[in-house]
Amino acid sequence: MLRMAAVGCGYWGPNLIRNFNNHPDVELVAICDLDAKRRAHMSGLYPQALVTDTFADVINDTSIQAVVVATPVSTHFPLGKAVLESGKHLFIEKPMAASADECRQLVNIAKTKNLQVMVGHTFLFVPAVRMIKDLIRDGELGDIYYVNIQRVNLGIFQKDVNVVWDLVPHDVAMLNYLFDSTPTRVSATGQCFVQREKELEDVAFVTLEYPQGQMAHLHVSWLDPNKIRNATFVGSKKMVVYDDVAMTDKIRIFDKGVDVMPHYDGYGEFHLAYRHGDILIPKIDQVEPLKVETSHFIDCVMGRDVSLSNGALGLQVVEVLEKACASIKDGGKPQELTFAKV
Ligand SMILES: NC(=O)c1ccc[n+]([C@@H]2O[C@H](COP(=O)([O-])OP(=O)(O)OC[C@H]3O[C@@H](n4cnc5c(N)ncnc54)[C@H](O)[C@@H]3O)[C@@H](O)[C@H]2O)c1
């Protein structure tokens, strides 16, 4: 059994705690949160666990082997560093930390101490995303031309990071995974409408370029009347629309496209033939992504698997966030991306 603790049980932490607690190889021994109401709630759910406001209770317990951190982004580095330095494996929510330098430090400590650091890039564990990965890998969509993603809702406003740091990690991690590569360039524009004094953008438009010419456009916002989590993948052969909030039919594969055909009455001339074929709605596993994600972490800690969402990916994502925000500050000027090996 792996003895685990969790730090941070606000909105997201309880989802992780429930899944880790349900894992047959895990014994949940401690939960830490600064908020008394959250602690009272968690005590009711997990009476067997020590529920504390003192992080040192987790760090100093040498029997605890792994810790889940789901606190605000600004606390990720100090908490994550202390977890790793105390010799415990770390599952940390996205984004990994508040700067690339902090991420690098976490990766290096984990490497030196031979510990797992996994980042909660949930979309790598979503069955629909895995199906799109298979479609791309098998050439079903042809060459991917571009991806358009909308990740918008009314809130939830974060107090310590802007909308880019809050929502774009999902898309960068997902696209890096799907394309098996890292973007070469990012440009972005954004505005602060609600949290002006804090200079925290609540809406942003981000464009990424990937090495094989794929473009990705991301619209992220905390200021939208509708909750939309929608991605359209346009390939040379087929197109896919992925609707993450749909209860069923999350993926639709459109056999649509445009073929460039030689013109019958002119050598070297071409015309465009539009293809309107079938629409396929494949059956997708109904498994909870967090169940897959938390099991994957346990498998990595137990040496049964190699991490899909390791510290190196967490760092790459944060490097993109930094450059996207630099582009916003610079009026949308494109920023080149290079990723040093860690
Ligand atoms: N993977 C996903 O899909 C997903 C979804 C939502 C949030 N998140 C991530 O989860 C993290 C937490 O977000 P949230 O929305 O749950 O935030 P939240 O504010 O609702 O909860 C954070 C909790 O951490 C506690 N906390 C703060 N500092 C602490 C400290 N030093 N020690 C102990 N407890 C502390 C707070 O009291 C609060 O209960 C963020 O990194 C966020 O990006 C991930």
The ligand as an SDF file (V2000), in Angstrom:
LIG
                    3D

 44 48  0  0  0  0  0  0  0  0999 V2000
   -6.8270   19.5740  -13.7260 N   0  0  0  0  0  0  0  0  0  0  0  0
   -7.9320   20.3060  -13.7680 C   0  0  0  0  0  0  0  0  0  0  0  0
   -8.8110   20.1050  -14.6120 O   0  0  0  0  0  0  0  0  0  0  0  0
   -8.1190   21.3950  -12.7460 C   0  0  0  0  0  0  0  0  0  0  0  0
   -9.3860   21.9780  -12.5500 C   0  0  0  0  0  0  0  0  0  0  0  0
   -9.4860   22.9910  -11.5950 C   0  0  0  0  0  0  0  0  0  0  0  0
   -8.3870   23.3960  -10.8730 C   0  0  0  0  0  0  0  0  0  0  0  0
   -7.1770   22.8180  -11.1160 N   0  0  0  0  0  0  0  0  0  0  0  0
   -5.9670   23.2500  -10.3890 C   0  0  0  0  0  0  0  0  0  0  0  0
   -6.0740   22.8640   -9.0250 O   0  0  0  0  0  0  0  0  0  0  0  0
   -5.4050   23.8050   -8.2060 C   0  0  0  0  0  0  0  0  0  0  0  0
   -6.3700   24.3110   -7.1280 C   0  0  0  0  0  0  0  0  0  0  0  0
   -7.4430   24.9770   -7.7530 O   0  0  0  0  0  0  0  0  0  0  0  0
   -8.8710   25.1170   -7.0290 P   0  0  0  0  0  0  0  0  0  0  0  0
   -9.7760   25.6560   -8.0720 O   0  0  0  0  0  0  0  0  0  0  0  0
   -9.2180   23.8520   -6.3230 O   0  0  0  0  0  0  0  0  0  0  0  0
   -8.5480   26.2500   -5.9560 O   0  0  0  0  0  0  0  0  0  0  0  0
   -9.3540   26.5840   -4.6200 P   0  0  0  0  0  0  0  0  0  0  0  0
   -8.9750   27.9660   -4.2520 O   0  0  0  0  0  0  0  0  0  0  0  0
  -10.8050   26.2340   -4.7770 O   0  0  0  0  0  0  0  0  0  0  0  0
   -8.7490   25.5780   -3.5500 O   0  0  0  0  0  0  0  0  0  0  0  0
   -7.4520   25.6730   -3.0640 C   0  0  0  0  0  0  0  0  0  0  0  0
   -7.4310   25.1590   -1.6290 C   0  0  0  0  0  0  0  0  0  0  0  0
   -6.0660   25.1710   -1.1780 O   0  0  0  0  0  0  0  0  0  0  0  0
   -6.0580   25.6400    0.1690 C   0  0  0  0  0  0  0  0  0  0  0  0
   -4.7160   26.1780    0.4190 N   0  0  0  0  0  0  0  0  0  0  0  0
   -4.1680   27.3290   -0.0710 C   0  0  0  0  0  0  0  0  0  0  0  0
   -2.8930   27.4630    0.3510 N   0  0  0  0  0  0  0  0  0  0  0  0
   -2.6490   26.3880    1.1370 C   0  0  0  0  0  0  0  0  0  0  0  0
   -1.5120   25.9580    1.8650 C   0  0  0  0  0  0  0  0  0  0  0  0
   -0.3890   26.6640    1.8640 N   0  0  0  0  0  0  0  0  0  0  0  0
   -1.5880   24.8050    2.5790 N   0  0  0  0  0  0  0  0  0  0  0  0
   -2.7410   24.0840    2.5810 C   0  0  0  0  0  0  0  0  0  0  0  0
   -3.8550   24.4450    1.9050 N   0  0  0  0  0  0  0  0  0  0  0  0
   -3.8110   25.5680    1.1890 C   0  0  0  0  0  0  0  0  0  0  0  0
   -7.1700   26.6770    0.2390 C   0  0  0  0  0  0  0  0  0  0  0  0
   -7.5970   26.8640    1.5730 O   0  0  0  0  0  0  0  0  0  0  0  0
   -8.2480   26.0310   -0.6520 C   0  0  0  0  0  0  0  0  0  0  0  0
   -9.1320   25.2290    0.0950 O   0  0  0  0  0  0  0  0  0  0  0  0
   -4.8900   24.9070   -9.1410 C   0  0  0  0  0  0  0  0  0  0  0  0
   -3.5580   24.6330   -9.4810 O   0  0  0  0  0  0  0  0  0  0  0  0
   -5.7730   24.7580  -10.3740 C   0  0  0  0  0  0  0  0  0  0  0  0
   -5.1310   25.1960  -11.5550 O   0  0  0  0  0  0  0  0  0  0  0  0
   -7.0420   21.8230  -12.0070 C   0  0  0  0  0  0  0  0  0  0  0  0
  1  2  1  0
  2  3  2  0
  2  4  1  0
  4  5  1  0
  4 44  2  0
  5  6  2  0
  6  7  1  0
  7  8  2  0
  8  9  1  0
  8 44  1  0
  9 10  1  0
  9 42  1  0
 10 11  1  0
 11 12  1  0
 11 40  1  0
 12 13  1  0
 13 14  1  0
 14 15  2  0
 14 16  1  0
 14 17  1  0
 17 18  1  0
 18 19  2  0
 18 20  1  0
 18 21  1  0
 21 22  1  0
 22 23  1  0
 23 24  1  0
 23 38  1  0
 24 25  1  0
 25 26  1  0
 25 36  1  0
 26 27  1  0
 26 35  1  0
 27 28  2  0
 28 29  1  0
 29 30  1  0
 29 35  2  0
 30 31  1  0
 30 32  2  0
 32 33  1  0
 33 34  2  0
 34 35  1  0
 36 37  1  0
 36 38  1  0
 38 39  1  0
 40 41  1  0
 40 42  1  0
 42 43  1  0
M  CHG  2   8   1  16  -1
M  END
$$$$
